[in-house]
Structures are given as C-alpha cells and as structure tokens.
Amino acid sequence: MNTKPTPMEQALVFLSRRDYTCRGLTAALAKKGYTETEIRMAVERLTDWGYLDDRAYAATEIDRFKQEGRSRAFIRHRLEVAGVAPATIDEEIDRGYPQEEEEKILRAWWRKFRERLEGRAPTERERIKWARRLLSAGFPSESVQACFEKDQDS
C-alpha cells in the first residue's frame, strides 16, 4: 500500500533533485495537494535548517547565468519568476554581477559576431540583426549602441 509522503518528506525529495526558493518549493508542494499550514511548517523548518535560502539560491543562479553569458536583465527576470524577493535580487546582482562585467560579456558577444564575418565588413542588415539579438537578450540599449558606434569607428 502506497502512502502519501509527509510535506517534509516530499520537500526533501524535491530538494534532492535541485535547489528551490521558498516560493518555488511552496508552489511545488501545493501542486502535490498539501495544505497551506503543512507547507508553511515544512518551509519554515527547512529554512531554519539552512536547506532553503533565497539569497544563496540567487547567488548560485547569478554565477551560473553569468558563466553562460547572460545579461543582468535576463538574470533578474529568471530570479523574479523563481520567487526571489526584488530587494534580494538587487543586492545579489550588484554584488555578484557588476555592470562592468556585463559590458565585458556584451563586448565578447560582439567580437564573436564579428569573427563570423571572417574579416569582411558587416552589412547594415547584419548589424541590425546582431543589435536586435543583444537587445532581446536583455543587454542595455546604451551598451549595445556603444558597441555599434565603436564598430563603425573601426
């Protein structure tokens, strides 16, 4: 006979697979049919034990996305969707992913696009396509414009 695991047991199963935010784990447990009280008690206990830490979750995700070359705006959106508080997001992004670092990543993407041309000048259409791609990835328009201007000067 299969019995339903307790909310704490189910939460530990979830956490054994991947990291969660408090809100994310709350939603996952709610989908399994646990009551608000049961969920709150499990989340509070796991937070007290250090198994749930939204700040640590944010720092880990920022590092991961930064390594993938993602923009600060992209990371901010993903953390918001995961349920991290906006104040925590702001603090962790400022600490772990300064604006200067984002600009280095943007310039690396721009160099990668230029290398694909094998020495020829980009067409206006190609330049617009690159700029749109970078903007849609969440890079600031001022930084993309600066790459454009620097590229035109060279």
PyRosetta script that sets phi, psi and omega in degrees:
from pyrosetta import init, pose_from_sequence

init()
pose = pose_from_sequence("MNTKPTPMEQALVFLSRRDYTCRGLTAALAKKGYTETEIRMAVERLTDWGYLDDRAYAATEIDRFKQEGRSRAFIRHRLEVAGVAPATIDEEIDRGYPQEEEEKILRAWWRKFRERLEGRAPTERERIKWARRLLSAGFPSESVQACFEKDQDS")
pose.set_psi(1, 126.6)
pose.set_omega(1, 178.7)
pose.set_phi(2, -88.2)
pose.set_psi(2, 127.0)
pose.set_omega(2, 175.6)
pose.set_phi(3, -108.9)
pose.set_psi(3, 149.5)
pose.set_omega(3, 180.0)
pose.set_phi(4, -69.9)
pose.set_psi(4, 131.5)
pose.set_omega(4, 178.1)
pose.set_phi(5, -66.3)
pose.set_psi(5, 156.4)
pose.set_omega(5, 176.2)
pose.set_phi(6, -67.8)
pose.set_psi(6, 161.5)
pose.set_omega(6, 177.7)
pose.set_phi(7, -57.1)
pose.set_psi(7, -37.6)
pose.set_omega(7, 179.4)
pose.set_phi(8, -65.7)
pose.set_psi(8, -43.5)
pose.set_omega(8, 178.5)
pose.set_phi(9, -62.5)
pose.set_psi(9, -43.6)
pose.set_omega(9, -179.9)
pose.set_phi(10, -66.2)
pose.set_psi(10, -40.4)
pose.set_omega(10, 178.1)
pose.set_phi(11, -61.0)
pose.set_psi(11, -41.9)
pose.set_omega(11, 178.8)
pose.set_phi(12, -66.4)
pose.set_psi(12, -34.8)
pose.set_omega(12, 174.7)
pose.set_phi(13, -62.5)
pose.set_psi(13, -48.0)
pose.set_omega(13, 178.3)
pose.set_phi(14, -57.7)
pose.set_psi(14, -46.7)
pose.set_omega(14, -177.2)
pose.set_phi(15, -69.7)
pose.set_psi(15, -20.9)
pose.set_omega(15, 176.7)
pose.set_phi(16, -73.1)
pose.set_psi(16, -19.4)
pose.set_omega(16, -178.1)
pose.set_phi(17, -91.7)
pose.set_psi(17, -36.7)
pose.set_omega(17, -179.5)
pose.set_phi(18, -167.2)
pose.set_psi(18, 169.6)
pose.set_omega(18, 177.4)
pose.set_phi(19, -79.6)
pose.set_psi(19, 150.9)
pose.set_omega(19, 178.1)
pose.set_phi(20, -132.7)
pose.set_psi(20, 156.6)
pose.set_omega(20, 165.4)
pose.set_phi(21, -88.4)
pose.set_psi(21, 168.7)
pose.set_omega(21, 177.1)
pose.set_phi(22, -59.2)
pose.set_psi(22, -45.4)
pose.set_omega(22, -179.3)
pose.set_phi(23, -66.6)
pose.set_psi(23, -38.4)
pose.set_omega(23, 179.5)
pose.set_phi(24, -64.7)
pose.set_psi(24, -43.2)
pose.set_omega(24, 178.8)
pose.set_phi(25, -68.5)
pose.set_psi(25, -37.5)
pose.set_omega(25, 176.6)
pose.set_phi(26, -59.1)
pose.set_psi(26, -45.4)
pose.set_omega(26, 179.9)
pose.set_phi(27, -65.1)
pose.set_psi(27, -41.4)
pose.set_omega(27, -179.8)
pose.set_phi(28, -63.8)
pose.set_psi(28, -40.9)
pose.set_omega(28, 178.8)
pose.set_phi(29, -69.4)
pose.set_psi(29, -36.5)
pose.set_omega(29, 178.4)
pose.set_phi(30, -63.1)
pose.set_psi(30, -37.7)
pose.set_omega(30, 178.0)
pose.set_phi(31, -63.5)
pose.set_psi(31, -27.2)
pose.set_omega(31, 178.7)
pose.set_phi(32, -82.2)
pose.set_psi(32, -4.4)
pose.set_omega(32, 173.8)
pose.set_phi(33, 94.5)
pose.set_psi(33, 15.4)
pose.set_omega(33, 178.4)
pose.set_phi(34, -81.3)
pose.set_psi(34, 154.3)
pose.set_omega(34, -178.9)
pose.set_phi(35, -77.3)
pose.set_psi(35, 161.4)
pose.set_omega(35, 178.7)
pose.set_phi(36, -57.9)
pose.set_psi(36, -41.5)
pose.set_omega(36, -179.0)
pose.set_phi(37, -64.5)
pose.set_psi(37, -46.6)
pose.set_omega(37, 178.6)
pose.set_phi(38, -59.9)
pose.set_psi(38, -43.8)
pose.set_omega(38, -178.9)
pose.set_phi(39, -64.5)
pose.set_psi(39, -47.3)
pose.set_omega(39, -178.5)
pose.set_phi(40, -58.3)
pose.set_psi(40, -43.8)
pose.set_omega(40, -179.0)
pose.set_phi(41, -64.0)
pose.set_psi(41, -43.1)
pose.set_omega(41, 179.8)
pose.set_phi(42, -65.8)
pose.set_psi(42, -44.3)
pose.set_omega(42, -179.4)
pose.set_phi(43, -64.6)
pose.set_psi(43, -41.9)
pose.set_omega(43, 178.7)
pose.set_phi(44, -62.6)
pose.set_psi(44, -43.4)
pose.set_omega(44, -179.3)
pose.set_phi(45, -65.2)
pose.set_psi(45, -44.4)
pose.set_omega(45, 179.7)
pose.set_phi(46, -65.0)
pose.set_psi(46, -34.7)
pose.set_omega(46, 175.7)
pose.set_phi(47, -66.9)
pose.set_psi(47, -45.0)
pose.set_omega(47, 177.5)
pose.set_phi(48, -59.4)
pose.set_psi(48, -38.5)
pose.set_omega(48, -179.3)
pose.set_phi(49, -76.7)
pose.set_psi(49, -12.7)
pose.set_omega(49, 180.0)
pose.set_phi(50, 90.5)
pose.set_psi(50, 6.9)
pose.set_omega(50, 178.2)
pose.set_phi(51, -78.0)
pose.set_psi(51, -24.0)
pose.set_omega(51, 176.5)
pose.set_phi(52, -119.0)
pose.set_psi(52, 121.6)
pose.set_omega(52, -179.5)
pose.set_phi(53, -150.3)
pose.set_psi(53, 101.7)
pose.set_omega(53, -177.0)
pose.set_phi(54, -61.2)
pose.set_psi(54, -35.0)
pose.set_omega(54, 179.9)
pose.set_phi(55, -66.2)
pose.set_psi(55, -44.6)
pose.set_omega(55, 178.2)
pose.set_phi(56, -66.2)
pose.set_psi(56, -38.6)
pose.set_omega(56, 176.7)
pose.set_phi(57, -59.6)
pose.set_psi(57, -46.9)
pose.set_omega(57, -179.4)
pose.set_phi(58, -61.9)
pose.set_psi(58, -44.9)
pose.set_omega(58, -179.1)
pose.set_phi(59, -61.5)
pose.set_psi(59, -41.8)
pose.set_omega(59, 179.4)
pose.set_phi(60, -64.8)
pose.set_psi(60, -45.5)
pose.set_omega(60, -179.4)
pose.set_phi(61, -66.6)
pose.set_psi(61, -38.0)
pose.set_omega(61, 177.6)
pose.set_phi(62, -60.7)
pose.set_psi(62, -46.7)
pose.set_omega(62, 178.7)
pose.set_phi(63, -60.6)
pose.set_psi(63, -44.0)
pose.set_omega(63, -178.7)
pose.set_phi(64, -63.3)
pose.set_psi(64, -48.6)
pose.set_omega(64, -178.7)
pose.set_phi(65, -68.8)
pose.set_psi(65, -33.5)
pose.set_omega(65, 177.3)
pose.set_phi(66, -63.0)
pose.set_psi(66, -41.8)
pose.set_omega(66, 177.8)
pose.set_phi(67, -63.3)
pose.set_psi(67, -29.3)
pose.set_omega(67, 178.2)
pose.set_phi(68, -81.5)
pose.set_psi(68, -3.8)
pose.set_omega(68, 179.4)
pose.set_phi(69, 79.9)
pose.set_psi(69, 29.2)
pose.set_omega(69, -179.0)
pose.set_phi(70, -86.1)
pose.set_psi(70, 156.6)
pose.set_omega(70, 179.9)
pose.set_phi(71, -81.7)
pose.set_psi(71, 162.4)
pose.set_omega(71, 177.0)
pose.set_phi(72, -62.4)
pose.set_psi(72, -38.4)
pose.set_omega(72, 179.7)
pose.set_phi(73, -65.0)
pose.set_psi(73, -40.7)
pose.set_omega(73, 177.6)
pose.set_phi(74, -60.5)
pose.set_psi(74, -47.5)
pose.set_omega(74, -178.4)
pose.set_phi(75, -63.6)
pose.set_psi(75, -43.6)
pose.set_omega(75, 179.0)
pose.set_phi(76, -56.7)
pose.set_psi(76, -46.3)
pose.set_omega(76, -179.5)
pose.set_phi(77, -62.3)
pose.set_psi(77, -45.4)
pose.set_omega(77, -178.8)
pose.set_phi(78, -63.1)
pose.set_psi(78, -38.7)
pose.set_omega(78, 179.1)
pose.set_phi(79, -69.8)
pose.set_psi(79, -36.9)
pose.set_omega(79, 176.7)
pose.set_phi(80, -62.4)
pose.set_psi(80, -44.8)
pose.set_omega(80, 179.7)
pose.set_phi(81, -62.5)
pose.set_psi(81, -36.3)
pose.set_omega(81, -180.0)
pose.set_phi(82, -72.7)
pose.set_psi(82, -15.2)
pose.set_omega(82, 176.1)
pose.set_phi(83, 102.5)
pose.set_psi(83, 15.7)
pose.set_omega(83, 177.6)
pose.set_phi(84, -79.0)
pose.set_psi(84, 139.2)
pose.set_omega(84, -179.1)
pose.set_phi(85, -63.5)
pose.set_psi(85, 140.4)
pose.set_omega(85, -179.0)
pose.set_phi(86, -54.4)
pose.set_psi(86, -39.2)
pose.set_omega(86, 179.7)
pose.set_phi(87, -64.2)
pose.set_psi(87, -39.9)
pose.set_omega(87, 178.4)
pose.set_phi(88, -66.2)
pose.set_psi(88, -40.9)
pose.set_omega(88, 178.2)
pose.set_phi(89, -59.7)
pose.set_psi(89, -49.4)
pose.set_omega(89, -179.1)
pose.set_phi(90, -57.8)
pose.set_psi(90, -47.4)
pose.set_omega(90, -178.7)
pose.set_phi(91, -63.1)
pose.set_psi(91, -44.8)
pose.set_omega(91, -176.2)
pose.set_phi(92, -72.7)
pose.set_psi(92, -36.6)
pose.set_omega(92, 177.0)
pose.set_phi(93, -67.4)
pose.set_psi(93, -43.6)
pose.set_omega(93, 178.2)
pose.set_phi(94, -61.4)
pose.set_psi(94, -37.5)
pose.set_omega(94, -179.2)
pose.set_phi(95, -76.4)
pose.set_psi(95, -44.2)
pose.set_omega(95, -171.3)
pose.set_phi(96, -98.4)
pose.set_psi(96, -10.8)
pose.set_omega(96, -175.5)
pose.set_phi(97, -150.0)
pose.set_psi(97, 74.5)
pose.set_omega(97, -178.8)
pose.set_phi(98, -64.5)
pose.set_psi(98, 157.6)
pose.set_omega(98, -178.1)
pose.set_phi(99, -55.0)
pose.set_psi(99, -39.0)
pose.set_omega(99, -178.7)
pose.set_phi(100, -60.9)
pose.set_psi(100, -37.5)
pose.set_omega(100, 179.6)
pose.set_phi(101, -67.9)
pose.set_psi(101, -37.9)
pose.set_omega(101, 176.9)
pose.set_phi(102, -62.9)
pose.set_psi(102, -39.4)
pose.set_omega(102, 179.5)
pose.set_phi(103, -66.0)
pose.set_psi(103, -34.9)
pose.set_omega(103, 175.3)
pose.set_phi(104, -63.6)
pose.set_psi(104, -42.3)
pose.set_omega(104, 179.1)
pose.set_phi(105, -64.8)
pose.set_psi(105, -42.6)
pose.set_omega(105, 178.0)
pose.set_phi(106, -59.9)
pose.set_psi(106, -45.6)
pose.set_omega(106, 178.9)
pose.set_phi(107, -63.2)
pose.set_psi(107, -34.9)
pose.set_omega(107, 177.0)
pose.set_phi(108, -64.7)
pose.set_psi(108, -41.9)
pose.set_omega(108, 175.4)
pose.set_phi(109, -61.7)
pose.set_psi(109, -42.7)
pose.set_omega(109, -178.8)
pose.set_phi(110, -63.1)
pose.set_psi(110, -43.0)
pose.set_omega(110, 177.6)
pose.set_phi(111, -61.7)
pose.set_psi(111, -39.1)
pose.set_omega(111, 178.9)
pose.set_phi(112, -61.4)
pose.set_psi(112, -43.1)
pose.set_omega(112, 176.6)
pose.set_phi(113, -61.6)
pose.set_psi(113, -42.5)
pose.set_omega(113, -179.2)
pose.set_phi(114, -64.9)
pose.set_psi(114, -38.1)
pose.set_omega(114, -179.7)
pose.set_phi(115, -62.5)
pose.set_psi(115, -31.7)
pose.set_omega(115, 179.4)
pose.set_phi(116, -63.9)
pose.set_psi(116, -20.5)
pose.set_omega(116, -178.4)
pose.set_phi(117, -80.1)
pose.set_psi(117, -13.8)
pose.set_omega(117, 179.4)
pose.set_phi(118, 54.7)
pose.set_psi(118, 45.6)
pose.set_omega(118, 173.1)
pose.set_phi(119, 92.5)
pose.set_psi(119, -15.0)
pose.set_omega(119, 179.6)
pose.set_phi(120, -84.3)
pose.set_psi(120, 159.7)
pose.set_omega(120, 179.1)
pose.set_phi(121, -75.4)
pose.set_psi(121, 141.9)
pose.set_omega(121, 178.7)
pose.set_phi(122, -72.5)
pose.set_psi(122, 148.0)
pose.set_omega(122, 173.8)
pose.set_phi(123, -75.9)
pose.set_psi(123, 163.6)
pose.set_omega(123, 177.9)
pose.set_phi(124, -61.7)
pose.set_psi(124, -37.8)
pose.set_omega(124, 179.1)
pose.set_phi(125, -63.1)
pose.set_psi(125, -42.4)
pose.set_omega(125, 178.5)
pose.set_phi(126, -64.1)
pose.set_psi(126, -42.3)
pose.set_omega(126, -179.9)
pose.set_phi(127, -62.8)
pose.set_psi(127, -42.1)
pose.set_omega(127, 178.7)
pose.set_phi(128, -65.7)
pose.set_psi(128, -41.6)
pose.set_omega(128, 178.4)
pose.set_phi(129, -60.4)
pose.set_psi(129, -44.3)
pose.set_omega(129, 179.3)
pose.set_phi(130, -63.2)
pose.set_psi(130, -45.1)
pose.set_omega(130, -179.2)
pose.set_phi(131, -62.3)
pose.set_psi(131, -43.6)
pose.set_omega(131, 178.7)
pose.set_phi(132, -61.3)
pose.set_psi(132, -40.9)
pose.set_omega(132, -179.6)
pose.set_phi(133, -63.7)
pose.set_psi(133, -43.6)
pose.set_omega(133, 179.4)
pose.set_phi(134, -67.2)
pose.set_psi(134, -40.1)
pose.set_omega(134, 178.6)
pose.set_phi(135, -65.6)
pose.set_psi(135, -41.5)
pose.set_omega(135, -179.8)
pose.set_phi(136, -69.2)
pose.set_psi(136, -21.6)
pose.set_omega(136, 176.1)
pose.set_phi(137, -81.0)
pose.set_psi(137, -3.2)
pose.set_omega(137, 174.6)
pose.set_phi(138, 98.2)
pose.set_psi(138, 5.8)
pose.set_omega(138, 177.9)
pose.set_phi(139, -73.3)
pose.set_psi(139, 144.1)
pose.set_omega(139, -176.5)
pose.set_phi(140, -62.3)
pose.set_psi(140, 139.7)
pose.set_omega(140, -177.8)
pose.set_phi(141, -61.1)
pose.set_psi(141, -34.0)
pose.set_omega(141, 179.4)
pose.set_phi(142, -64.1)
pose.set_psi(142, -39.1)
pose.set_omega(142, -179.6)
pose.set_phi(143, -71.0)
pose.set_psi(143, -40.0)
pose.set_omega(143, 177.3)
pose.set_phi(144, -64.5)
pose.set_psi(144, -42.4)
pose.set_omega(144, 178.3)
pose.set_phi(145, -60.9)
pose.set_psi(145, -39.9)
pose.set_omega(145, 179.0)
pose.set_phi(146, -62.9)
pose.set_psi(146, -39.2)
pose.set_omega(146, 176.2)
pose.set_phi(147, -63.4)
pose.set_psi(147, -41.9)
pose.set_omega(147, 178.1)
pose.set_phi(148, -58.7)
pose.set_psi(148, -50.0)
pose.set_omega(148, -177.7)
pose.set_phi(149, -64.7)
pose.set_psi(149, -42.4)
pose.set_omega(149, 178.6)
pose.set_phi(150, -63.7)
pose.set_psi(150, -39.1)
pose.set_omega(150, 179.8)
pose.set_phi(151, -65.5)
pose.set_psi(151, -37.4)
pose.set_omega(151, 179.7)
pose.set_phi(152, -69.0)
pose.set_psi(152, -32.1)
pose.set_omega(152, -179.3)
pose.set_phi(153, -71.9)
pose.set_psi(153, -25.7)
pose.set_omega(153, -177.0)
pose.set_phi(154, -92.9)
pose.dump_pdb("model.pdb")
